[in-house]
């Protein structure tokens, strides 16, 4: 039986009568313009043991969930009497069917904070739900807690689950955090309770406190999925979500259930042949060219590194490689330099050199992976792409094999306050040219519709123009795919960690592997997972789902473009999440910007 693709979109199931029999929901609304996101009044109701959850998004109102009782209204009034906003708050009771599905779902999820879980710590803070595991707590050698990494479980209006990583940092590290828009004093403070969960700090607390901020130049991450062991899986985003869904469906059995959207009809692009670099194509390209390596660091370590890189290139590709001190317009140039931090003083910065007329790829001495054949392949691919851009011809992909008999244009926007719009028009033989277009309502041309699409919708990733009446629009969505986490739970708990073979991938990992596209409600979607063949047990990020729509009256098929993502030369050996011509456009934009600054 063909496995399904699951997305993070929730199909909520509610029995409103049973929910109303067990819980009371109150809406608290201020007569002021809004409630500050860190206001104490949002956490105040949780001081009452009968309050099960608080939900606050933004604006003037928030919701409180309590165990059903005739005394709840008076309880809330007593709790709010001495709080900020207290005198401006009006309270009204709501039936569960009177609030939006996503709000009810989030409120019930927030209610899991009242549940004692052996692994997860649920924290309903300022109307949000933050979950963490004890091993996510970062301590010093003296057992001082410096930071707590958490996963926020959030349900937006479209009713899908978002998993965002947030860090609560000890206020003892405030000197390592830059405060700009919001002062340190304005951040709500939290403490670790005796049960190792978090709560709002009160006036009587003398325990160390935390704010939701990260120290400068540091970013915590949680792997999306890790199937190397049951413990590693439990600490991944999918593992945590699995526990939450199981806990939710158990806690609210008969009242509410979380079920995720499933897709049964989809097409797949097999990525097995892409899992490894196409060395034959690279060798053919380099056969009549010279790679020149220039050492701009000039110390003993850099000399050894350059020698090693030269040997790897010669061995791997069998091409001509030489070292030198000057750039050559006839060669493909690699320059070993320091990273930008090194040149922050008055030292001459080679990043600022005028490289017009040369094909150059920089290697930074501090960041380059020593003795890495993979890293060498990456820089060689970058060199080839830059050479393609200068020559106007695609080298590492057989464009003729797609069978197009007309020109196709790919376009993207630089975004920002003053966006620019660039297009790459590719002929059937694989030759191409770039152009920049402008938003001009008084002077229309063949690209005006495409430019207007970017201006109208900031979620647009790119456009593909088959003809004036046939334009495909690629948009980001908030959707991502989920593996069969219930089955993974069972397999890993039973000790089975052999889950990366072909059969297991088809059974459990269809939603995170290969390139797949499908239709929902007359819209086309696709996602790019990882290459299933040779996959690693840990997947750092989820596979985002993108939507493709027709802007005009044409019938161009996006499925014909799926092979343009089945390449490994764009993202360091990984598949590319949008057709690879967009990579060429981005590189062209960078070169234009660099040339303009000279």
Secondary structure, 3 states (H helix, E strand, C coil): CCCCEEEEEECCEECHHHHHHHEEEEEEEECCCCCCCCCHHHHHHHHCCCEEEEECCCCCEEEEEEECCCCHHHHHHHHHCCCCCHHHEEEEEECHHHCCHHHHHHHHHHHHHHCCCCCEEEEEECCEEEEEEHHHEEECCCCCEEEEEEEEEEECCCCEEEEEEEEEEEHHHHHHCCCCCCCHHHCCCEEECCCCCEEECCCCCCCCEEEECCCCCCCCCCCCEECCCHHHHHCCHHHHHHHHHHHHHHHCCCCEECCEEEECCEEEECCHHHCCCCHHHHHHHHCCCEEEEEECCCCHHHHHHHHHHHHHHHHHHCCEEEEECCCCCCCEEEEEECCHHHHHCCCCCHHHCCCCCCEEEEEECCCCCCCCHHHHHHHHHHHHHHHHHHHCECCCCCHHHHCCCCCEEEEEECCCCCCCEEEEEECCCCEEEEEEECCCCCCCCCCHHHHHHHHHCCCEEEEEEEECCEEEEEEEEEEEEECCHHHHHHHHHCCCCCCCCHHHHHHHCHHHECEEEEEECCEEEEEECECCCCCCCEECCCCEEEEEEECCCCCCCHHHHHHHHCCCCCECCECCCCCCHHHHHHHHHHHHHHHHHC
